Amino acid sequence: MESWMHRNTAVIDPRQPRYAPILPVEIWEKIFAFATHIPGCFEVDDDYAAIAAFTRDRHGICLSNRYREAMQAKLAFCLVCKYWSRVAQPIIFEHLRIRAGEDASLIADTLKRLSPQKDCREGPGRWTIRIDLVLEGVHAWLPEHTIAMSRIFKHCPNLASFSSAFSTDEPWTYELPKILRRLSQNSRLTRLEVKADHCILPIIEETLGNRLEILWLVPCRCLLSLDRLKTRIVLPNIRALIATAGCETYISRIELPSLRACILGLATMGFPLINRSLVQYCSISNSWGVFANLNDWPSLTTLSVNIGELANLKTSWERHIRHEHLECIMIENIDHMRRQMLMMKLDACTELLMQLDEMLTSLLSPYNFPHLKCVKIFLSVQGRSNTAPILLEEEESLWYTWLNACNDRGVRIEVSGGAMEWTGDEWTDYSPDEVFDML
């Protein structure tokens, strides 16, 4: 015992010098990136679920909160020691947000000051991946501010994503057409998020059309027809299209031969000109066109379903429909359907629930969807078992039976609740009983 204590005492003797292991820079960079990650913000590859979740943040509120928290963490890293400050520099500059014209001038001057005189592209701007132009309220956007944006783009050779989708001003107030033309000099730009009007889409086609892979269109308050410009906009390399409700005027005029993800928040039916056999991810507010012609979407792996439309779908799938690739079904707007049911007569509610029961049962059919692995359910609030509304007896029986049927077939049930989880593509596995308590 004494010898054992002697050996261990020697090991922890405070008089002995200690040397903390030095982690490689690459590991610290991974740690910092993980701690400050903003879901869906930098994706330019095939993570369509993360991109779709990011664009649910229509007004950028969740993004603003996440950006503020991430910047606080990044600045805290820099204050720990000089070593961490050097390692954290790339993540400090990877995401720039411009809230006013003065911000653009200040950032342009900062990038110039920190860059070597011989090559401005070797300054800290080389770490910038994304730039957000987030103008809030009323601003005096001057020509020198547009020039400042051009200077910023010049210092950011690796810029992959640009967004003005969260600006409250309309695109002509901050000279977006000129900004897009100057942005076309950045050869690595593949993701664009902008407010659309009658002159923006032709400029996108002209300057960035052969390069863009991800496009998010947000409507202006004043939409004008494209009839007087041209009948069709062709964007050959777009893999993911996101169009917020209000862009119906433009959607049918866009040709996207390489589209893989179609995310349309449209109030009326309308698709861009696409090859449906290539689409893998589909999330649209009016999904009747997909259900009615499911065989036209053979590559579909993820389908988002509006529960109200599913309940009102009068035509069930025919026996010959067999989709070999669908793996995930997302169910949205349960709360919205319930609000509608509050204004319906009891007989109408019962009929609606019977139709919904039939369609939900069809979704679990091993014949129709043999490779279904997961059902994802959106809820407006997470973990609300104590405040959930009293369900009709028919609806209660419907959900209880269907959730257990998912479990019996081996289909995983995941839930995303609240805006932060919706926009962050965050899902949690639950048992059927746990999900039933949340509904």
LINWO-V873811 format. One record per backbone hydrogen bond with DSSP energy under -0.5 kcal/mol. CO is the residue of the C=O (numbers start at 1). NH is the residue of the N-H. E is the energy in kcal/mol with one decimal. If there is no record, write none. Layout:
CO:NH:E / CO:NH:E
//
This chain:
1:5:-2.6 / 2:6:-2.4 / 3:7:-2.4 / 4:8:-2.3 / 5:9:-2.5 / 6:10:-2.0 / 7:11:-1.4 / 8:12:-1.6 / 10:13:-0.7 / 13:16:-1.7 / 21:23:-0.6 / 24:27:-0.7 / 24:28:-1.7 / 25:29:-2.6 / 26:30:-1.8 / 27:31:-2.3 / 28:32:-2.9 / 29:33:-2.5 / 30:34:-2.3 / 31:35:-2.3 / 32:36:-1.4 / 34:37:-0.9 / 37:39:-0.6 / 38:41:-1.9 / 46:48:-2.1 / 47:51:-1.8 / 48:52:-2.8 / 49:53:-2.2 / 50:54:-2.2 / 51:55:-1.8 / 53:56:-1.2 / 54:57:-1.3 / 56:58:-2.1 / 57:60:-1.4 / 60:64:-2.2 / 61:65:-2.0 / 62:66:-2.6 / 63:67:-2.9 / 64:68:-2.2 / 65:69:-2.1 / 66:70:-2.6 / 67:71:-2.6 / 68:72:-2.0 / 69:73:-2.0 / 70:74:-2.5 / 71:75:-2.6 / 72:76:-1.8 / 73:77:-2.1 / 74:78:-1.7 / 75:79:-1.0 / 76:79:-0.5 / 76:80:-0.5 / 77:80:-1.3 / 77:81:-0.7 / 81:85:-2.1 / 82:86:-2.1 / 83:87:-2.1 / 84:88:-2.5 / 85:89:-0.6 / 86:89:-0.7 / 88:92:-1.4 / 89:93:-1.4 / 90:94:-0.7 / 94:129:-2.6 / 94:130:-2.2 / 96:132:-2.9 / 97:99:-0.6 / 98:134:-2.6 / 99:136:-0.8 / 100:104:-1.5 / 101:105:-1.9 / 102:106:-2.4 / 103:107:-2.8 / 104:108:-2.3 / 105:109:-2.2 / 106:110:-2.2 / 107:111:-2.6 / 108:112:-1.9 / 109:113:-2.4 / 110:114:-2.0 / 112:115:-0.8 / 119:122:-1.7 / 120:123:-1.2 / 123:126:-1.9 / 124:127:-1.8 / 125:128:-1.3 / 129:160:-2.4 / 129:161:-2.0 / 130:96:-2.4 / 131:163:-2.2 / 132:98:-3.1 / 132:134:-0.8 / 133:135:-0.7 / 134:136:-0.6 / 135:168:-3.1 / 135:169:-0.7 / 139:141:-1.1 / 140:142:-0.7 / 142:145:-1.3 / 142:146:-1.3 / 143:147:-2.1 / 144:148:-1.9 / 145:149:-1.9 / 146:150:-1.8 / 147:151:-2.1 / 148:152:-2.3 / 149:153:-2.5 / 150:154:-1.9 / 151:155:-1.4 / 152:155:-0.6 / 152:156:-0.6 / 153:156:-1.1 / 156:159:-1.4 / 160:190:-2.1 / 160:191:-2.0 / 161:131:-1.9 / 162:193:-2.1 / 163:133:-3.4 / 164:167:-1.3 / 170:173:-1.7 / 170:174:-0.6 / 171:174:-0.7 / 171:176:-2.4 / 172:175:-0.7 / 175:179:-2.1 / 176:180:-2.8 / 177:181:-1.9 / 178:182:-2.0 / 179:183:-2.1 / 180:184:-1.2 / 182:185:-1.1 / 183:186:-2.1 / 185:187:-1.0 / 186:189:-1.4 / 190:213:-3.1 / 190:214:-2.2 / 191:162:-1.9 / 192:216:-2.5 / 193:164:-3.4 / 193:165:-0.7 / 194:218:-2.2 / 196:220:-1.1 / 197:200:-0.8 / 197:201:-1.0 / 199:203:-0.9 / 200:204:-2.4 / 201:205:-2.5 / 202:206:-2.3 / 203:207:-2.9 / 204:208:-2.3 / 204:209:-0.7 / 205:209:-0.6 / 208:211:-1.9 / 208:212:-2.3 / 209:237:-0.7 / 213:239:-3.3 / 213:240:-2.0 / 214:192:-2.5 / 215:242:-2.8 / 216:194:-2.3 / 217:244:-2.5 / 218:196:-2.8 / 221:223:-0.6 / 226:229:-2.0 / 226:230:-1.5 / 233:235:-0.5 / 233:255:-3.6 / 235:238:-1.0 / 239:260:-2.9 / 239:261:-2.5 / 240:215:-2.5 / 241:263:-2.7 / 242:217:-3.1 / 243:265:-3.1 / 244:247:-1.4 / 247:250:-1.7 / 247:251:-1.6 / 248:252:-0.8 / 250:253:-1.9 / 251:254:-1.7 / 253:233:-3.4 / 254:256:-0.5 / 254:273:-2.7 / 255:235:-2.5 / 256:259:-1.2 / 256:275:-0.6 / 260:280:-3.1 / 260:281:-2.1 / 261:241:-2.4 / 261:263:-0.6 / 262:264:-0.6 / 262:283:-2.8 / 263:243:-2.3 / 263:265:-0.5 / 264:266:-0.8 / 264:285:-1.9 / 272:274:-1.1 / 273:256:-3.1 / 274:276:-0.9 / 275:278:-2.0 / 276:279:-0.7 / 280:301:-2.7 / 280:302:-2.2 / 281:262:-2.8 / 282:304:-2.7 / 283:264:-1.8 / 285:287:-0.8 / 286:289:-0.5 / 287:290:-0.7 / 287:291:-2.3 / 288:292:-2.9 / 289:293:-0.7 / 291:294:-0.9 / 293:296:-1.9 / 294:297:-1.8 / 297:300:-1.4 / 301:327:-2.3 / 301:328:-2.3 / 302:282:-2.2 / 303:330:-2.7 / 304:284:-0.6 / 305:307:-0.7 / 305:332:-3.0 / 306:310:-2.3 / 307:311:-2.0 / 308:312:-1.4 / 309:313:-0.6 / 310:313:-0.7 / 312:314:-0.7 / 314:316:-0.6 / 318:321:-1.4 / 322:324:-0.7 / 323:371:-0.5 / 327:373:-2.7 / 327:374:-2.1 / 328:303:-2.2 / 329:376:-2.8 / 330:305:-4.3 / 330:332:-0.5 / 331:378:-2.7 / 332:307:-2.3 / 333:337:-1.9 / 334:338:-1.9 / 335:339:-2.0 / 336:340:-1.8 / 337:341:-2.0 / 338:342:-1.4 / 339:343:-0.5 / 340:343:-1.2 / 341:344:-1.5 / 345:349:-2.4 / 346:350:-2.5 / 347:351:-2.2 / 348:352:-2.4 / 349:353:-2.5 / 350:354:-1.9 / 351:355:-2.1 / 352:356:-2.4 / 353:357:-2.5 / 354:358:-1.9 / 355:359:-2.2 / 356:360:-2.9 / 357:361:-2.1 / 358:362:-1.7 / 359:363:-1.7 / 360:364:-1.0 / 361:364:-0.5 / 362:365:-1.5 / 365:369:-2.6 / 368:323:-3.2 / 369:372:-1.3 / 373:412:-2.8 / 374:329:-2.0 / 375:414:-2.6 / 376:331:-3.5 / 377:416:-2.2 / 379:418:-2.0 / 384:387:-1.5 / 384:388:-0.9 / 392:396:-2.9 / 393:397:-2.2 / 394:398:-2.3 / 395:399:-2.6 / 396:400:-2.1 / 397:401:-2.4 / 398:402:-2.5 / 399:403:-2.8 / 400:404:-1.7 / 401:405:-1.7 / 402:406:-2.1 / 403:407:-1.8 / 404:408:-2.4 / 405:409:-1.9 / 406:410:-0.8 / 406:411:-2.8 / 407:410:-0.7 / 410:412:-0.5 / 412:375:-3.1 / 412:414:-0.5 / 413:430:-2.1 / 414:377:-2.7 / 415:428:-1.7 / 416:379:-2.6 / 418:422:-2.6 / 419:423:-2.7 / 420:424:-0.8 / 421:425:-0.5 / 421:426:-2.1 / 422:425:-0.9 / 425:427:-0.5 / 428:415:-2.1 / 431:435:-2.3 / 432:436:-2.5 / 433:437:-1.8 / 434:438:-0.9 / 435:438:-0.7 / 435:439:-1.4
//
